[in-house]
Amino acid sequence: MRRARSLCRFAVPSSCALLSALLLVSGCGEKRDDAPKDLTFETLADTSGLSVGRPIVTDFEAIRHENGLLQVRGKARFPDGTRLRLTLKPPGSDVSAAMVQVTVQDSAFDSPPMLGEAGPLPVQTWRFELTAQFTPEYQPAEVMLATSNGLALRGPGITRTRLGGASFFLAEELKR
């Protein structure tokens, strides 16, 4: 008994060849516009005046306790309830040795004593970074209202994020 031959084995390769030819022909003869386009720039609001004004952080001290723990205290012109993140790094490093959140109360902040992963942090020069993001996820509603979402703040360390939100950043290098 003889088997019937499948037409499929001829139809698939010829269909692929026909499709390839159609794709090549469809792009031919198309006029290209090689004329140079005008260069445009995105215009952003000028933020140079944000850091002008009285200092936001008016006092900043890092204290080394007898047991080796580090603690940071300071005064800041932020409304009560403002949350600040304090990060401790070796200078020139992006790796944090310790990180805590502090809250401004009566224009002052006070961190809990900080430890490293293996106990007290060594005596050396440390980079203390104090940051605050003025977003509803990070700050309480009262702080967002009092600062107009952070946009009313002016002084050294005040910046804008890429999305136009308010941010604060201060870095101090101290040997402790």
N, C-alpha and C positions, 0 to 999 in steps of 0.2 A: 504494500500500500504506500502510496506517495503522499508526502506532506505538502500542504499548501504553503507557498512562500509568503512571508509577511511583507507588506508594503512599507511597514513602519521603518525598517532599516534604511530605506531609500528616502523616505519622506523627512525624517528628522535632520539628516545632514543637509539636504537641499533647502529645507526651511531656514536653517541657521545661516546658510550662505546668502539666501535671498534677503533675510533680515539685515545682515551685515552690509550688503550692497545698498539697501534702502537708507540705512543710517548714514553711510558715507555720502550718498548723493544729496541727501536732505541738507547737509551743511555746505555744500559747494555753491558758489555763486552768491553767497550771502555777503552783503556789503558791511565792512567793518568801519567803525568810527575810530580812527587812530588819532583824532585831534586831541591835544592835551586838555584836560579838564582844569578849571580854576581851582587853586588850592584854597581850602577854607579852614578856619580854626573854630573850635568850640569856644564859646564865650562863657566864662564862669564869673561868679560874683567875686569882687575883690575882698580878700580876707586879711589884708595886711593890717588893718586897724584893730583886729580882734585881740592882739597881744599887747596893745597899748593901754596903759592905765596902771592903777595901783596893783602891787603884787597880790595874787590870790592866796598863796601860802606865805604867811608872815613870820612863821617860826617853824623850824624843822630841826629836831635833834634825835640822834640815834644813841641809845644807852646800852652799854655792855654791863650786864649784871655779874656779880661775883661767881655765879654758877655757869657763866659762859653764854647765857641766853641774850639775844638781842631784842630790843624793844624800841619802837619809834613813837615819838610824840610830836605834836605840832599844832599850829593854829592856822585856820583857813577861812577865807571870806566866802563860805558856801552856806546855804540854808541848813538848818537842823535836819538831820535825816539823810543828807547827801552821802552816798556810798562811794568810797574810794578804794582802789585796789593798790596794795603796796607789794611790790616785787623786789626781791633781793637777788642780785646777780654779781658774779665776778666781772670787773671791767672788761669790755671787749667780748663778752660772751652773750649768747642768746639763751643760755640755759639758766633757768631760775633755781636758786638754792632754797628759797623759801618764798611763800606768797600768802598774804592774808587780806581779808577785807576789813576795812575800818569804817565807822560811821561818824560823821561830824555831829557834835552835840555842843551847844553853846560856843560855836566857832572854834572848837578844838577837836582833835582826834588823838587816839591813843591805841596803839596796836597791842595785841596780846604778845607775850614773850615768844620769840621765834627760835625754832630748832631746825637743824638740817636733818637729812635722812638718817645720819649716823650719830646724831646727838648735837651738842653745841657746835655752832659754826666757828671755823678758825678765825683768829685775829688776822685781819688783812684789810686791804682797801676793798670796799663793797660799793656797788652801784645800787642806790635806792631809787626805784621808779614809782612814782605816785601817779595813778591814772584814774580818770572817771569818764564814763560814757553816759551821755544824757539821752537815754532811750527809755521808753516805758518798761522794757524788760529789765533794765538795770537799776533805775532810780524809782523811788516811791512817787506816787501821783502828786503828793504835796510839793516835792522838790521840782517836778516837771512843771507844775503850775507856777511856783514862785520864781522860776528862772525862764519862763516862756520856752519850755523844752530845751533849756540850756542856751538858747539863742540870745538872751539878754546879757549873758556873761561876757565881760571884757577884762583883760589883764594878761600878764605873762603866763604862757602855758595853754591858753585857750586857742583851739583850732577847730576846723571843720572836717568832718569825715568826707569820703568820696560822695556820699549821698546827701551831703549838706547838713547833717546833724552836728551837734556840738560835742566837743571832746576836750578833755584837759590832760596835759602831760607835763610832769616835772621830773627831772633826774638830778640826783646829787651823788657825788662820789666822796665817801668818807672812810677813813681808816678806823675800824672798830674791832 
